[in-house]
Amino acid sequence: MSRRRRSLTGVLALFAILAVLFSGGRGVTKVDAVGKDASYENLQIFTNILAIVQKNYVDEVSSDQLIEGAINGMLTSLDPHSAYLTPELYKELQVDTKGSFGGLGIEITMRNNVLTVVSPIEDTPAYRAGMKAGDMIIKIDGQFTKDMTLVDAVKKMRGPKGSKVVLSIKREKVNEIFDVSLLREVIKIQSVKSKSLEKGYGYLRVTQFQERTDTDVERVLEQWTREGPIEGIVLDLRNDPGGLLTQAVKVSDTFLDSGLIVYTDGRLENQKQKYFARRPGSYMDFPMVVLVNGGTASASEIVAGALQDHKRAIILGTQTFGKGSVQTILPLDDNSALRLTTARYYTPSGRSIQATGIVPDIIMDNVLMTRPAGGGKTAQQLLREENLPRHFEQKRKPQPQQNSEPGDTEVAPPPAAPDEMPSEEGEAGIKEGELGKDPQLDHALELLKSWKVFKTLVAKSD
């Protein structure tokens, strides 16, 4: 009897979710008769299947497990970024935005239905074990990943510090699958890194947009200002998978004195938002070069697009990832949550970067890192939004509505479920962020210094 009761409860819960979805999120009472009939018919099919599975499946299976599986299937069929977050995963997401969790130090995605490494992060278990971008994770602790969701894969790879996990890896040009044994560590993400390149010229790297990223950026700029006039800044957004949309807006606002930063467009009125540069005291007195690549995604693309459209900075590097959708975290009563794609975002000029990305003003590879022997494409070049199954296509841009106001709930997460952030070091001696070992950074500094030279020449001619 209790099992039947749980089954009925699960079905009713699913009915509530489906009813909201069929109503377009506007309330069940507004569904037309045809929509109602179709909904009930589909629900009847679902309950029949549920009963058949529970009665005939080889092992006894709970209704809770079946309902959760149905919800996961429903969301993953929509796009690569929508997902159901169990209470445990929702808690982990909240930890992620604060920048510390137990894991291995890799960012993963699904490519051709195979769990694939985007990149490891320096000085983490995955990095020290020699894992590389493009490595395919075939098993996690002996369990095949073929039918595993990204959320489940992240869950299996995270855990307490000191606990062990074994990944079975298939690597390009390596004939056999091999195992990598790793001990989990507490992964702490330093959102903002900085250093002086030369007197007056600073290097500012944002690795992910977390809760205090704007504060950390402001702190660095204030320190540099105290040390003397800033002549130019290189803002490095390479391999930054995104994070909080509101933080992307605040960081953009730091370098813009006015104007639109980004606007979003969705089906509902509260998903049509505009975000403006509003804060006083923006840093406008020096030139900027922004470094981007195929790992620059989501929130970092918002920053690059805003600075490019306002002609505040030169964008240098390679085409970005192309994630132009916004995910909203919708908490549920049982401490779980939905991560649901609710809107597309557009740069100030109305560009959608979905599946196309930001095209740099100056296209430049870090040649030794991105071009392997034989001239083919690396795994990192291939891992872009347009390669993900069920990704959104470009949509004709809407005009931002003048009466909308910005909100705080939208979250733009990384392009895939991350266990951690990407590495800063290439495979052929390139060391990102080090002069003399990072061709893109070297050229960015040359551009900033050239700007000062030309400014001086123009002043003399006047």
Buried (B, 14 or more C-beta within 10 A) or exposed (E): EEEEEBBEEBBEBBBEBBBBEBBEBEEEEEBEEEBBEEBEEEBEEBBEEBBEEBEEEEEEEEBEEBBBEBBBEBBBEBBBBBBBBBEEBBBBBEEBBEBEBBBBBBBBBBBEEEBBBBBBBBEBBBBEBEBBBBBBBBBBEEEEBEEBBBBBBBBBBBBEEEEEBEBBBBBEEEEEEEEBEBEBBEBEBEBBBBEEBEEBBBBBBBBBBBBBBBEBBBEBBEEBEEEEEBBBBBBBBBBBBBBBBBBBBBBBBBBBBEBBBBBBBBEEEBBBBBBBBBEEEBBEEBBBBBBBBBBBBBBBBBBBBBBBBBEBBBBBBBBBBBBBBBBBBEEBEEEBBBBBBBBBBBBBEBBBBBBBBBBBBEEBBBEBBBBBEEEEEBBBBBBBBBBBEEBBEBEEBBEBEEEBEBBEBBBBBBBBBBBBBBBBBBBEEBBBBBEEBBBBBEBBBEBBBEBBEEEEEEEEEE
